[in-house]
Amino acid sequence: EPFGRIYRNLSHYHSGSSKKKSLYRVKYILRLSCARTLARKHKSTVRAFLKRLGSELLEEFFTEEEQVFSLTFPRVSSISR
């Protein structure tokens, strides 16, 4: 839950950015951190944990996308008075 929330908040914050590819690295780091946390909780290695559970779990967890709407406002100088 916390890892997905962090990613969704970052994704929402940077939704208007033209450099969204940098979010892939953040997503990778969050997924790895989540896998390490869960593996440590279950007293296992990351590789053994993902092999036993399957990496699809993390894929589903981090691919839940929220629909983001963008608003465009006209510039003040182009508004007729």
N, C-alpha and C positions, 0 to 999 in steps of 0.2 A: 504493500500500500504506500509507504512513504516514498519509495523509489519512483513509482509510477506518478505520484503526485508531483514530485520534483520535476520529472521530465515534462509532464503536461504543463506545469507552470512556466518552465523555461521555453517550451514550444509556443505557448500562447504569448509570452512576452516578446519573443523574436518573430512572431508571425508576419510582421510587416517588413522584416529585414530581407535584403537581397542575398545575404550570405547564409542561407539555411543549411548548407552542407557542413558547416562547422558544428551543427547540432548532432550530426551523426557520430562525431567523436565523443560528445557528451553522453549520447545514448549508449555507446559502447562501454564507456567508463561506468555508467550507472548499472548496466546489465551485469558487468563483471563484478562490481561491488555487491550487487544483490546476490549473485551466485556464490560469491565468497562468504557472505553473511549467512546464507542458508546452509552452505556446506559446513561451515564452522558450527552452526547450531546443531546440525545432525552428526557432528564429529566425523566428517568425511572430507575427502579432497574435492576440489571443484570438478575435476575430470570425472571422478567416480560418481559424484552427486548428479551431474548432468547426464551421465550415461545411464544411471538408474532411473532418473526422473524424465529424461528427455529434454532437449533444449526447446521444444515447442511450448513448454510452460512459460518460459521467459519471453518467447516471441509473442504469444498471445497477450501477455501482461503489458508489454511495451508497445504493441501496435494498436491499442485502443486509442483511436483518434477522436478528438472533440472537434465539432464543426466550429470554425472561427469565421466570424463576419467582419468585414472591414468597411469602414465608413470613409467617404471622401468628401471633404468640405472644400468649397471654393475659396480662393484667396480673397482677402479683404479688399484688395485693389480692384478686383474684377466684379465686385458687387455694385450694381447700379443703385444710386440713391435717389 
